[in-house]
Structure formats: structure tokens, C-alpha cells
């Protein structure tokens, strides 16, 4: 039976009734609903376990290479691998913690600590710059955060 993720109202007539309810109220899907059936879970691990057990995987999905969790987009899977498993998708190594993986990349590029922006956003920028090896972009990023120790060239 389908259920609203905000008010937990049940819709025995199916997903179309629930979708109509969402459009009328602005409510949303439960956070960890199975991609195929109407079951939902407390976290992504439980949802992933259910989808593997019952073969409820959609045609296109992205799985973590370190555990059983599955995601709807590649960026969700990558974020999970970086944050949960401290995986660096540039050097393909796993570190003790996320900070160490990012520190290694940042030190190779001469970058400072993340400062005001979220650690995840900073980590992605460092990885993107590392992959691009773009000195101009590195200089812009460093300039935005007021650090002058990086020398272009």
C-alpha cells in the first residue's frame, strides 16, 4: 500500500492516488522507498537489502562498490563512497577518514582547508581540480578563500 512521506496517509488504490495527493498538498515520497514496490525503510541500507533480496532493482541503478547500497544517481553513489567509505575516486584508495583523503589531494594542489563552504563541496572541488589539473581553476578557488600561498606555474 502506498503512503505519503509527510502525513503518512495510506492509499490502497495505488500510486496514482498518492501522486494526486502529492500534487494537491505539496507532500513528498517517503525518504527510502523501494524503487519498484510500495515498501519504504528507515535508511538506504535496509532499502538496498530489500531490493537485492526481492530483485526490485530498477533497470538503471548505481551501486556502491564497497557495500550493498544502491542509488538512483551516480553522484549519490559517489557521495556515499566518499563520505561513508572514505574513498578517493581520483587515486582509487580508501583512507581512514574523509579528511585524510581530501588533505592528500589538497596538499598536492597547494590548497587550504575548506573554510566557509561545506566539507563535501570542498572535497568535490578538490577532486575535480585534481582530475582536471587546471592551475587557473586552482588559483581561482584559492583566491576565493583568501589564501595566497599557492603559486601558479
VMD Tcl script that builds the backbone (N, CA, C; Angstrom):
set m [mol new atoms 459]
animate dup $m
set s [atomselect $m all]
$s set {name element resname resid chain x y z} {
  {N N UNK 1 A 0.849 -1.172 0.000}
  {CA C UNK 1 A 0.000 0.000 0.000}
  {C C UNK 1 A 0.895 1.236 0.000}
  {N N UNK 2 A 0.608 2.158 -0.874}
  {CA C UNK 2 A 1.417 3.372 -0.991}
  {C C UNK 2 A 1.056 4.353 0.114}
  {N N UNK 3 A 2.075 5.121 0.544}
  {CA C UNK 3 A 1.897 6.022 1.668}
  {C C UNK 3 A 2.590 7.351 1.390}
  {N N UNK 4 A 2.016 8.423 1.925}
  {CA C UNK 4 A 2.604 9.755 1.804}
  {C C UNK 4 A 3.772 9.858 2.788}
  {N N UNK 5 A 4.882 10.446 2.346}
  {CA C UNK 5 A 6.054 10.589 3.201}
  {C C UNK 5 A 5.942 11.688 4.233}
  {N N UNK 6 A 4.961 12.580 4.083}
  {CA C UNK 6 A 4.811 13.690 5.023}
  {C C UNK 6 A 3.708 13.445 6.057}
  {N N UNK 7 A 2.526 13.057 5.589}
  {CA C UNK 7 A 1.393 12.902 6.516}
  {C C UNK 7 A 1.076 11.429 6.804}
  {N N UNK 8 A 1.760 10.515 6.125}
  {CA C UNK 8 A 1.617 9.064 6.308}
  {C C UNK 8 A 0.215 8.543 6.010}
  {N N UNK 9 A -0.519 9.279 5.204}
  {CA C UNK 9 A -1.821 8.810 4.742}
  {C C UNK 9 A -1.592 7.641 3.789}
  {N N UNK 10 A -2.427 6.606 3.895}
  {CA C UNK 10 A -2.288 5.412 3.053}
  {C C UNK 10 A -3.232 5.490 1.858}
  {N N UNK 11 A -2.790 4.921 0.744}
  {CA C UNK 11 A -3.558 4.949 -0.496}
  {C C UNK 11 A -3.717 3.532 -1.045}
  {N N UNK 12 A -4.775 2.842 -0.603}
  {CA C UNK 12 A -4.974 1.457 -1.036}
  {C C UNK 12 A -5.250 1.317 -2.534}
  {N N UNK 13 A -5.688 2.389 -3.171}
  {CA C UNK 13 A -5.995 2.299 -4.601}
  {C C UNK 13 A -4.744 2.404 -5.472}
  {N N UNK 14 A -3.570 2.723 -4.886}
  {CA C UNK 14 A -2.327 2.700 -5.646}
  {C C UNK 14 A -1.575 4.006 -5.726}
  {N N UNK 15 A -0.497 3.969 -6.512}
  {CA C UNK 15 A 0.420 5.091 -6.589}
  {C C UNK 15 A -0.182 6.315 -7.274}
  {N N UNK 16 A -1.127 6.126 -8.169}
  {CA C UNK 16 A -1.723 7.288 -8.841}
  {C C UNK 16 A -2.483 8.170 -7.847}
  {N N UNK 17 A -3.198 7.530 -6.918}
  {CA C UNK 17 A -3.926 8.293 -5.894}
  {C C UNK 17 A -2.930 9.054 -5.014}
  {N N UNK 18 A -1.814 8.396 -4.689}
  {CA C UNK 18 A -0.804 9.064 -3.871}
  {C C UNK 18 A -0.189 10.237 -4.638}
  {N N UNK 19 A 0.106 10.038 -5.920}
  {CA C UNK 19 A 0.671 11.126 -6.719}
  {C C UNK 19 A -0.280 12.311 -6.804}
  {N N UNK 20 A -1.561 12.027 -6.919}
  {CA C UNK 20 A -2.573 13.086 -6.965}
  {C C UNK 20 A -2.595 13.837 -5.631}
  {N N UNK 21 A -2.477 13.100 -4.533}
  {CA C UNK 21 A -2.417 13.694 -3.194}
  {C C UNK 21 A -1.196 14.614 -3.097}
  {N N UNK 22 A -0.048 14.167 -3.601}
  {CA C UNK 22 A 1.170 14.993 -3.556}
  {C C UNK 22 A 0.986 16.292 -4.311}
  {N N UNK 23 A 0.413 16.194 -5.493}
  {CA C UNK 23 A 0.208 17.395 -6.302}
  {C C UNK 23 A -0.723 18.383 -5.610}
  {N N UNK 24 A -1.745 17.866 -4.933}
  {CA C UNK 24 A -2.719 18.732 -4.271}
  {C C UNK 24 A -2.171 19.350 -2.991}
  {N N UNK 25 A -1.298 18.613 -2.283}
  {CA C UNK 25 A -0.836 19.081 -0.968}
  {C C UNK 25 A 0.606 19.562 -0.937}
  {N N UNK 26 A 1.401 19.188 -1.934}
  {CA C UNK 26 A 2.824 19.529 -1.913}
  {C C UNK 26 A 3.641 18.577 -1.055}
  {N N UNK 27 A 3.042 17.469 -0.636}
  {CA C UNK 27 A 3.754 16.481 0.166}
  {C C UNK 27 A 4.720 15.693 -0.719}
  {N N UNK 28 A 5.509 14.786 -0.096}
  {CA C UNK 28 A 6.537 14.080 -0.864}
  {C C UNK 28 A 6.570 12.582 -0.560}
  {N N UNK 29 A 7.369 11.883 -1.349}
  {CA C UNK 29 A 7.568 10.444 -1.223}
  {C C UNK 29 A 8.314 10.145 0.081}
  {N N UNK 30 A 8.100 8.994 0.710}
  {CA C UNK 30 A 8.922 8.634 1.876}
  {C C UNK 30 A 10.399 8.592 1.476}
  {N N UNK 31 A 11.284 8.926 2.396}
  {CA C UNK 31 A 12.709 9.064 2.088}
  {C C UNK 31 A 13.346 7.826 1.464}
  {N N UNK 32 A 13.068 6.656 1.960}
  {CA C UNK 32 A 13.754 5.460 1.487}
  {C C UNK 32 A 12.761 4.429 0.967}
  {N N UNK 33 A 12.026 4.809 -0.061}
  {CA C UNK 33 A 11.059 3.904 -0.667}
  {C C UNK 33 A 11.759 3.028 -1.707}
  {N N UNK 34 A 11.321 1.772 -1.785}
  {CA C UNK 34 A 11.830 0.847 -2.793}
  {C C UNK 34 A 11.578 1.450 -4.177}
  {N N UNK 35 A 12.518 1.247 -5.095}
  {CA C UNK 35 A 12.372 1.790 -6.448}
  {C C UNK 35 A 11.271 1.077 -7.229}
  {N N UNK 36 A 10.866 -0.132 -6.787}
  {CA C UNK 36 A 9.938 -0.954 -7.551}
  {C C UNK 36 A 8.577 -1.137 -6.890}
  {N N UNK 37 A 8.547 -1.337 -5.575}
  {CA C UNK 37 A 7.275 -1.577 -4.886}
  {C C UNK 37 A 6.961 -0.439 -3.916}
  {N N UNK 38 A 5.919 -0.596 -3.121}
  {CA C UNK 38 A 5.477 0.482 -2.241}
  {C C UNK 38 A 6.085 0.435 -0.841}
  {N N UNK 39 A 7.027 -0.455 -0.583}
  {CA C UNK 39 A 7.625 -0.525 0.753}
  {C C UNK 39 A 8.648 0.589 0.928}
  {N N UNK 40 A 8.762 1.074 2.164}
  {CA C UNK 40 A 9.769 2.084 2.458}
  {C C UNK 40 A 10.446 1.723 3.770}
  {N N UNK 41 A 11.631 2.313 3.987}
  {CA C UNK 41 A 12.503 1.867 5.060}
  {C C UNK 41 A 13.089 3.048 5.823}
  {N N UNK 42 A 13.733 2.744 6.959}
  {CA C UNK 42 A 14.317 3.786 7.804}
  {C C UNK 42 A 15.617 4.345 7.244}
  {N N UNK 43 A 16.311 3.556 6.423}
  {CA C UNK 43 A 17.567 4.029 5.845}
  {C C UNK 43 A 17.834 3.340 4.518}
  {N N UNK 44 A 18.851 3.830 3.818}
  {CA C UNK 44 A 19.158 3.301 2.491}
  {C C UNK 44 A 19.680 1.867 2.559}
  {N N UNK 45 A 20.379 1.520 3.629}
  {CA C UNK 45 A 20.893 0.151 3.776}
  {C C UNK 45 A 19.735 -0.849 3.754}
  {N N UNK 46 A 18.711 -0.602 4.556}
  {CA C UNK 46 A 17.563 -1.512 4.609}
  {C C UNK 46 A 16.838 -1.565 3.264}
  {N N UNK 47 A 16.685 -0.401 2.625}
  {CA C UNK 47 A 16.045 -0.378 1.310}
  {C C UNK 47 A 16.855 -1.188 0.306}
  {N N UNK 48 A 18.169 -1.009 0.305}
  {CA C UNK 48 A 19.036 -1.732 -0.630}
  {C C UNK 48 A 18.976 -3.237 -0.393}
  {N N UNK 49 A 18.999 -3.625 0.863}
  {CA C UNK 49 A 18.921 -5.044 1.209}
  {C C UNK 49 A 17.607 -5.647 0.681}
  {N N UNK 50 A 16.515 -4.922 0.870}
  {CA C UNK 50 A 15.205 -5.356 0.368}
  {C C UNK 50 A 15.236 -5.500 -1.154}
  {N N UNK 51 A 15.786 -4.519 -1.836}
  {CA C UNK 51 A 15.783 -4.544 -3.305}
  {C C UNK 51 A 16.638 -5.687 -3.845}
  {N N UNK 52 A 17.765 -5.990 -3.196}
  {CA C UNK 52 A 18.583 -7.132 -3.626}
  {C C UNK 52 A 17.843 -8.441 -3.344}
  {N N UNK 53 A 17.263 -8.564 -2.138}
  {CA C UNK 53 A 16.582 -9.813 -1.742}
  {C C UNK 53 A 15.402 -10.140 -2.648}
  {N N UNK 54 A 14.628 -9.125 -3.018}
  {CA C UNK 54 A 13.407 -9.347 -3.795}
  {C C UNK 54 A 13.567 -8.997 -5.279}
  {N N UNK 55 A 14.810 -8.742 -5.692}
  {CA C UNK 55 A 15.086 -8.395 -7.099}
  {C C UNK 55 A 14.239 -7.196 -7.562}
  {N N UNK 56 A 14.176 -6.196 -6.707}
  {CA C UNK 56 A 13.410 -4.993 -7.004}
  {C C UNK 56 A 14.289 -3.868 -7.537}
  {N N UNK 57 A 15.397 -4.217 -8.120}
  {CA C UNK 57 A 16.288 -3.198 -8.658}
  {C C UNK 57 A 15.720 -2.668 -9.969}
  {N N UNK 58 A 15.769 -1.362 -10.169}
  {CA C UNK 58 A 15.271 -0.797 -11.431}
  {C C UNK 58 A 16.231 -1.135 -12.576}
  {N N UNK 59 A 15.839 -0.804 -13.782}
  {CA C UNK 59 A 16.693 -1.070 -14.939}
  {C C UNK 59 A 18.025 -0.338 -14.834}
  {N N UNK 60 A 17.986 0.887 -14.328}
  {CA C UNK 60 A 19.213 1.665 -14.190}
  {C C UNK 60 A 19.392 2.054 -12.728}
  {N N UNK 61 A 20.504 1.626 -12.153}
  {CA C UNK 61 A 20.811 1.958 -10.767}
  {C C UNK 61 A 22.324 1.996 -10.608}
  {N N UNK 62 A 22.774 2.568 -9.507}
  {CA C UNK 62 A 24.197 2.695 -9.231}
  {C C UNK 62 A 24.468 2.100 -7.867}
  {N N UNK 63 A 25.408 1.179 -7.810}
  {CA C UNK 63 A 25.680 0.532 -6.536}
  {C C UNK 63 A 27.039 0.942 -5.991}
  {N N UNK 64 A 27.124 0.924 -4.686}
  {CA C UNK 64 A 28.382 1.186 -4.005}
  {C C UNK 64 A 29.295 -0.011 -4.254}
  {N N UNK 65 A 30.553 0.245 -4.532}
  {CA C UNK 65 A 31.493 -0.845 -4.775}
  {C C UNK 65 A 32.035 -1.424 -3.479}
  {N N UNK 66 A 31.723 -0.805 -2.348}
  {CA C UNK 66 A 32.236 -1.247 -1.060}
  {C C UNK 66 A 31.192 -1.978 -0.206}
  {N N UNK 67 A 29.893 -1.785 -0.508}
  {CA C UNK 67 A 28.826 -2.426 0.268}
  {C C UNK 67 A 27.636 -2.710 -0.655}
  {N N UNK 68 A 26.489 -3.054 -0.089}
  {CA C UNK 68 A 25.341 -3.445 -0.910}
  {C C UNK 68 A 24.416 -2.292 -1.278}
  {N N UNK 69 A 24.669 -1.088 -0.808}
  {CA C UNK 69 A 23.720 0.000 -1.028}
  {C C UNK 69 A 23.627 0.385 -2.500}
  {N N UNK 70 A 22.407 0.720 -2.933}
  {CA C UNK 70 A 22.155 1.153 -4.309}
  {C C UNK 70 A 21.548 2.548 -4.301}
  {N N UNK 71 A 21.765 3.276 -5.412}
  {CA C UNK 71 A 21.352 4.665 -5.501}
  {C C UNK 71 A 20.740 4.942 -6.864}
  {N N UNK 72 A 19.950 6.006 -6.925}
  {CA C UNK 72 A 19.286 6.379 -8.173}
  {C C UNK 72 A 20.216 7.109 -9.130}
  {N N UNK 73 A 21.238 7.783 -8.607}
  {CA C UNK 73 A 22.158 8.526 -9.473}
  {C C UNK 73 A 23.605 8.169 -9.141}
  {N N UNK 74 A 24.486 8.388 -10.101}
  {CA C UNK 74 A 25.914 8.142 -9.894}
  {C C UNK 74 A 26.468 9.091 -8.845}
  {N N UNK 75 A 25.990 10.343 -8.829}
  {CA C UNK 75 A 26.517 11.300 -7.844}
  {C C UNK 75 A 26.147 10.900 -6.421}
  {N N UNK 76 A 24.961 10.316 -6.220}
  {CA C UNK 76 A 24.590 9.821 -4.884}
  {C C UNK 76 A 25.508 8.673 -4.474}
  {N N UNK 77 A 25.801 7.770 -5.405}
  {CA C UNK 77 A 26.682 6.637 -5.107}
  {C C UNK 77 A 28.096 7.123 -4.786}
  {N N UNK 78 A 28.596 8.069 -5.565}
  {CA C UNK 78 A 29.937 8.611 -5.337}
  {C C UNK 78 A 30.010 9.314 -3.995}
  {N N UNK 79 A 29.000 10.122 -3.702}
  {CA C UNK 79 A 28.982 10.831 -2.413}
  {C C UNK 79 A 28.992 9.830 -1.256}
  {N N UNK 80 A 28.209 8.775 -1.380}
  {CA C UNK 80 A 28.169 7.736 -0.354}
  {C C UNK 80 A 29.556 7.107 -0.182}
  {N N UNK 81 A 30.210 6.740 -1.286}
  {CA C UNK 81 A 31.523 6.101 -1.207}
  {C C UNK 81 A 32.556 7.023 -0.564}
  {N N UNK 82 A 32.499 8.298 -0.894}
  {CA C UNK 82 A 33.445 9.255 -0.323}
  {C C UNK 82 A 33.171 9.466 1.159}
  {N N UNK 83 A 31.904 9.725 1.520}
  {CA C UNK 83 A 31.584 10.044 2.914}
  {C C UNK 83 A 31.583 8.814 3.826}
  {N N UNK 84 A 31.023 7.708 3.382}
  {CA C UNK 84 A 30.890 6.535 4.237}
  {C C UNK 84 A 32.150 5.675 4.252}
  {N N UNK 85 A 32.765 5.513 3.083}
  {CA C UNK 85 A 33.901 4.591 2.976}
  {C C UNK 85 A 35.239 5.307 2.806}
  {N N UNK 86 A 35.224 6.657 2.789}
  {CA C UNK 86 A 36.441 7.472 2.700}
  {C C UNK 86 A 37.263 7.082 1.470}
  {N N UNK 87 A 36.557 6.966 0.373}
  {CA C UNK 87 A 37.161 6.527 -0.886}
  {C C UNK 87 A 37.519 7.736 -1.737}
  {N N UNK 88 A 38.718 7.723 -2.274}
  {CA C UNK 88 A 39.154 8.776 -3.185}
  {C C UNK 88 A 39.000 8.245 -4.601}
  {N N UNK 89 A 38.100 8.851 -5.383}
  {CA C UNK 89 A 37.882 8.354 -6.739}
  {C C UNK 89 A 38.882 8.930 -7.737}
  {N N UNK 90 A 39.893 9.654 -7.252}
  {CA C UNK 90 A 40.971 10.119 -8.111}
  {C C UNK 90 A 42.114 9.101 -8.086}
  {N N UNK 91 A 42.576 8.752 -6.891}
  {CA C UNK 91 A 43.699 7.805 -6.779}
  {C C UNK 91 A 43.219 6.378 -6.503}
  {N N UNK 92 A 41.904 6.210 -6.320}
  {CA C UNK 92 A 41.289 4.900 -6.085}
  {C C UNK 92 A 41.844 4.209 -4.840}
  {N N UNK 93 A 42.006 5.013 -3.784}
  {CA C UNK 93 A 42.440 4.483 -2.495}
  {C C UNK 93 A 41.369 4.759 -1.453}
  {N N UNK 94 A 41.350 3.953 -0.418}
  {CA C UNK 94 A 40.459 4.163 0.720}
  {C C UNK 94 A 41.312 4.647 1.890}
  {N N UNK 95 A 40.823 5.683 2.562}
  {CA C UNK 95 A 41.565 6.278 3.671}
  {C C UNK 95 A 40.851 6.004 4.997}
  {N N UNK 96 A 41.548 6.291 6.115}
  {CA C UNK 96 A 40.962 6.100 7.440}
  {C C UNK 96 A 39.743 6.983 7.647}
  {N N UNK 97 A 39.778 8.184 7.048}
  {CA C UNK 97 A 38.653 9.101 7.177}
  {C C UNK 97 A 38.627 10.047 5.977}
  {N N UNK 98 A 37.506 10.720 5.790}
  {CA C UNK 98 A 37.315 11.616 4.651}
  {C C UNK 98 A 38.328 12.747 4.659}
  {N N UNK 99 A 38.635 13.254 5.825}
  {CA C UNK 99 A 39.571 14.358 5.937}
  {C C UNK 99 A 40.936 13.989 5.365}
  {N N UNK 100 A 41.415 12.774 5.636}
  {CA C UNK 100 A 42.736 12.365 5.140}
  {C C UNK 100 A 42.780 12.282 3.621}
  {N N UNK 101 A 41.704 11.756 3.026}
  {CA C UNK 101 A 41.705 11.647 1.564}
  {C C UNK 101 A 41.739 13.030 0.926}
  {N N UNK 102 A 40.974 13.955 1.484}
  {CA C UNK 102 A 40.929 15.298 0.922}
  {C C UNK 102 A 42.219 16.066 1.221}
  {N N UNK 103 A 42.791 15.863 2.397}
  {CA C UNK 103 A 44.043 16.532 2.738}
  {C C UNK 103 A 45.149 16.149 1.763}
  {N N UNK 104 A 45.192 14.881 1.383}
  {CA C UNK 104 A 46.226 14.440 0.460}
  {C C UNK 104 A 46.093 15.170 -0.876}
  {N N UNK 105 A 44.855 15.203 -1.400}
  {CA C UNK 105 A 44.632 15.894 -2.672}
  {C C UNK 105 A 44.921 17.384 -2.549}
  {N N UNK 106 A 44.439 17.978 -1.468}
  {CA C UNK 106 A 44.618 19.424 -1.281}
  {C C UNK 106 A 46.091 19.778 -1.159}
  {N N UNK 107 A 46.856 18.973 -0.440}
  {CA C UNK 107 A 48.278 19.288 -0.288}
  {C C UNK 107 A 49.004 19.164 -1.623}
  {N N UNK 108 A 48.615 18.204 -2.450}
  {CA C UNK 108 A 49.221 18.079 -3.780}
  {C C UNK 108 A 48.923 19.300 -4.645}
  {N N UNK 109 A 47.767 19.925 -4.418}
  {CA C UNK 109 A 47.380 21.105 -5.186}
  {C C UNK 109 A 47.767 22.409 -4.492}
  {N N UNK 110 A 48.232 22.330 -3.250}
  {CA C UNK 110 A 48.586 23.533 -2.508}
  {C C UNK 110 A 47.386 24.290 -1.994}
  {N N UNK 111 A 46.284 23.591 -1.726}
  {CA C UNK 111 A 45.052 24.246 -1.285}
  {C C UNK 111 A 44.954 24.313 0.237}
  {N N UNK 112 A 44.205 25.302 0.726}
  {CA C UNK 112 A 43.971 25.435 2.160}
  {C C UNK 112 A 42.815 24.549 2.629}
  {N N UNK 113 A 42.498 24.629 3.905}
  {CA C UNK 113 A 41.341 23.937 4.474}
  {C C UNK 113 A 40.054 24.509 3.886}
  {N N UNK 114 A 38.916 23.815 4.060}
  {CA C UNK 114 A 37.682 24.220 3.390}
  {C C UNK 114 A 37.102 25.577 3.779}
  {N N UNK 115 A 37.371 26.091 4.942}
  {CA C UNK 115 A 36.844 27.401 5.327}
  {C C UNK 115 A 35.336 27.409 5.468}
  {N N UNK 116 A 34.667 28.371 4.814}
  {CA C UNK 116 A 33.235 28.585 4.972}
  {C C UNK 116 A 32.368 27.530 4.288}
  {N N UNK 117 A 32.815 26.976 3.173}
  {CA C UNK 117 A 31.957 26.052 2.445}
  {C C UNK 117 A 31.913 24.688 3.129}
  {N N UNK 118 A 30.919 23.902 2.802}
  {CA C UNK 118 A 30.790 22.591 3.429}
  {C C UNK 118 A 31.951 21.704 3.009}
  {N N UNK 119 A 32.309 20.805 3.875}
  {CA C UNK 119 A 33.438 19.923 3.603}
  {C C UNK 119 A 33.194 19.101 2.347}
  {N N UNK 120 A 31.954 18.634 2.150}
  {CA C UNK 120 A 31.638 17.830 0.966}
  {C C UNK 120 A 31.842 18.636 -0.311}
  {N N UNK 121 A 31.362 19.872 -0.357}
  {CA C UNK 121 A 31.524 20.717 -1.549}
  {C C UNK 121 A 33.002 20.965 -1.827}
  {N N UNK 122 A 33.764 21.231 -0.776}
  {CA C UNK 122 A 35.191 21.471 -0.922}
  {C C UNK 122 A 35.881 20.219 -1.446}
  {N N UNK 123 A 35.532 19.079 -0.892}
  {CA C UNK 123 A 36.116 17.803 -1.321}
  {C C UNK 123 A 35.859 17.581 -2.812}
  {N N UNK 124 A 34.637 17.824 -3.273}
  {CA C UNK 124 A 34.320 17.644 -4.692}
  {C C UNK 124 A 35.137 18.601 -5.559}
  {N N UNK 125 A 35.276 19.850 -5.125}
  {CA C UNK 125 A 36.062 20.812 -5.899}
  {C C UNK 125 A 37.519 20.382 -5.991}
  {N N UNK 126 A 38.060 19.915 -4.881}
  {CA C UNK 126 A 39.451 19.459 -4.878}
  {C C UNK 126 A 39.612 18.289 -5.847}
  {N N UNK 127 A 38.680 17.335 -5.797}
  {CA C UNK 127 A 38.778 16.188 -6.699}
  {C C UNK 127 A 38.632 16.604 -8.158}
  {N N UNK 128 A 37.722 17.502 -8.443}
  {CA C UNK 128 A 37.529 17.965 -9.822}
  {C C UNK 128 A 38.777 18.685 -10.331}
  {N N UNK 129 A 39.356 19.516 -9.487}
  {CA C UNK 129 A 40.569 20.230 -9.898}
  {C C UNK 129 A 41.734 19.273 -10.088}
  {N N UNK 130 A 41.817 18.293 -9.224}
  {CA C UNK 130 A 42.883 17.305 -9.339}
  {C C UNK 130 A 42.758 16.552 -10.664}
  {N N UNK 131 A 41.547 16.163 -11.001}
  {CA C UNK 131 A 41.331 15.425 -12.242}
  {C C UNK 131 A 41.634 16.296 -13.452}
  {N N UNK 132 A 41.261 17.566 -13.372}
  {CA C UNK 132 A 41.472 18.473 -14.497}
  {C C UNK 132 A 42.910 18.983 -14.558}
  {N N UNK 133 A 43.598 18.977 -13.407}
  {CA C UNK 133 A 44.939 19.544 -13.319}
  {C C UNK 133 A 44.973 20.941 -13.932}
  {N N UNK 134 A 43.984 21.728 -13.562}
  {CA C UNK 134 A 43.804 23.051 -14.135}
  {C C UNK 134 A 44.315 24.103 -13.153}
  {N N UNK 135 A 45.540 24.623 -13.410}
  {CA C UNK 135 A 46.152 25.583 -12.491}
  {C C UNK 135 A 45.341 26.859 -12.369}
  {N N UNK 136 A 44.687 27.283 -13.446}
  {CA C UNK 136 A 43.873 28.503 -13.382}
  {C C UNK 136 A 42.696 28.315 -12.427}
  {N N UNK 137 A 42.021 27.173 -12.520}
  {CA C UNK 137 A 40.889 26.903 -11.631}
  {C C UNK 137 A 41.348 26.795 -10.188}
  {N N UNK 138 A 42.505 26.184 -9.985}
  {CA C UNK 138 A 43.042 26.083 -8.625}
  {C C UNK 138 A 43.301 27.481 -8.090}
  {N N UNK 139 A 43.901 28.342 -8.914}
  {CA C UNK 139 A 44.192 29.701 -8.488}
  {C C UNK 139 A 42.903 30.442 -8.124}
  {N N UNK 140 A 41.841 30.287 -8.923}
  {CA C UNK 140 A 40.556 30.936 -8.647}
  {C C UNK 140 A 39.989 30.438 -7.323}
  {N N UNK 141 A 40.013 29.120 -7.112}
  {CA C UNK 141 A 39.479 28.550 -5.872}
  {C C UNK 141 A 40.242 29.070 -4.663}
  {N N UNK 142 A 41.565 29.081 -4.763}
  {CA C UNK 142 A 42.381 29.563 -3.653}
  {C C UNK 142 A 42.122 31.053 -3.416}
  {N N UNK 143 A 41.993 31.815 -4.484}
  {CA C UNK 143 A 41.736 33.251 -4.358}
  {C C UNK 143 A 40.406 33.530 -3.679}
  {N N UNK 144 A 39.394 32.715 -3.981}
  {CA C UNK 144 A 38.082 32.899 -3.361}
  {C C UNK 144 A 38.142 32.767 -1.851}
  {N N UNK 145 A 39.070 31.949 -1.363}
  {CA C UNK 145 A 39.153 31.715 0.074}
  {C C UNK 145 A 40.291 32.491 0.720}
  {N N UNK 146 A 40.849 33.463 -0.032}
  {CA C UNK 146 A 41.801 34.406 0.553}
  {C C UNK 146 A 43.138 33.819 0.911}
  {N N UNK 147 A 43.577 32.814 0.205}
  {CA C UNK 147 A 44.872 32.208 0.510}
  {C C UNK 147 A 45.827 32.509 -0.620}
  {N N UNK 148 A 46.994 32.963 -0.300}
  {CA C UNK 148 A 47.928 33.342 -1.363}
  {C C UNK 148 A 49.153 32.445 -1.417}
  {N N UNK 149 A 49.178 31.330 -0.699}
  {CA C UNK 149 A 50.387 30.510 -0.688}
  {C C UNK 149 A 50.547 29.644 -1.933}
  {N N UNK 150 A 49.474 29.487 -2.724}
  {CA C UNK 150 A 49.589 28.698 -3.945}
  {C C UNK 150 A 50.217 29.555 -5.029}
  {N N UNK 151 A 51.225 29.036 -5.677}
  {CA C UNK 151 A 51.886 29.789 -6.749}
  {C C UNK 151 A 51.553 29.154 -8.075}
  {N N UNK 152 A 51.052 29.959 -8.981}
  {CA C UNK 152 A 50.685 29.470 -10.305}
  {C C UNK 152 A 51.956 29.188 -11.098}
  {N N UNK 153 A 51.989 28.027 -11.754}
  {CA C UNK 153 A 53.117 27.735 -12.601}
  {C C UNK 153 A 53.811 26.542 -12.109}
}
mol reanalyze $m
mol bondsrecalc $m
mol representation Tube
mol addrep $m
